[in-house]
Amino acid sequence: MIYALIGLILGIAVGILTPGIIPKLYAPYFSVALMAGLDTAFGGLRAAMEGDYDNTIFLSGFCVNILLSVFLCYAGIMMNIDFYLIVNLVLGMRIFNNLAIIRRLFLKK
């Protein structure tokens, strides 16, 4: 869990300190990858609070979620469908669901 927090802090610091503009072509992929990463992070936090956290499952889930989400985004773009909006919607719903469960677990302690 501490590694996830250190990675988050380092990622935010690097993002703030390095100026960068995401080209319009890559914006859908970046948004989907970011949402998939956040979904996995909040899922890992939820698992840690429930006592079911496993680092192997977390890391494999992180990679698979991002790769699958980006692939779905790519497939949608190839079919001229803005599929990334649907992927972002589903991942957003999962994030809010995990946050609601985390809130309940936090308030029970």
N, C-alpha and C positions, 0 to 999 in steps of 0.2 A: 504494500500500500504506500509505503514511503517513497518507493521508486516512481510510482505514478504521480505523486505530488511534486517530486523533484523534477520530473520530466515536464509536468505542466508549467511549473515556474520557469524552467529554462526555455520552454517553447514560447511562452508569453514574452520573456525578456528578449529573445532573439527576434521575435516578430515586431516588437516595438523599436528595437535598435537598428534593424535593417529596413531601409526604405524599399518598398517593392510594390509593384502594380501587377495585378493578375490580369493577363490579357482576356478579352471578352470571350475568346474561343475556349479558354480553360475554366471560366467562371462556373459553369454547371458542374464540372467534375470536382472542382475545389469545394463548392458548397455541399455536395453530396458526401465527399470524403470527410469534411469537417463534421457534418451531422452524424455520420457513422462513427467517427472517433468519439464524439461527445456521448452518443448512445452507449458505446462500450464502456466509457469511463464511468458514467452514472450507473450502468449495470454492475460494474465491478465494485463501486461504492456500496450499492445495495447488497450485493453478495457478501461483502465484508461485514456489513452491519448485521446480516442474518447469520453469519458464521459459516457460510458456504464458499468463501473465496478460495480460488485455486489459481495460482499464477500462470500455469500452463493453459488453462481454459481461458483466462483473461487475454493473454497474448495471442493465442490462436484465434480467439473470437475477434480481437481487434483487427488482425490482418484479414481474416475472412470477411468481416463486415465491410471493411473499406474496399476490398477487391470486388466483392459482389455488388456493392452499391455503385461503384464506378463502372463496372461492366454493364449493369442495367441502364445507367445513364448513357453510356456509349451506344448500346443497342437501341435505345430510344431515339438518340440523335441520328443514327443511321436510317431509322424508319421515318424520320421527320416528325417525331412525336416528342413533345416536351415531357418526357418520362421522368426527368430529374425532379420535377415539381411533385409528382406522386411519391417518389422515393423520399424526398425531403419531408413531405407531409407524414408519411408513415413513421419515419425516424423521429420526427418531432413529437408524434403521439407517444412513441415508446419512451422518449426522454421525459415527457410530462408524467407518464405512468410511473416510471422509476422514481422521479422526484416526489410524487405523492406517497409512494411506499416508503421512501427514505424519510420523509417528514413524519409519517406515522410511527416508524421505528424509532426515530429520534425523540418523539414526544412520549413514547412509552417508557423510555429509560429514565 
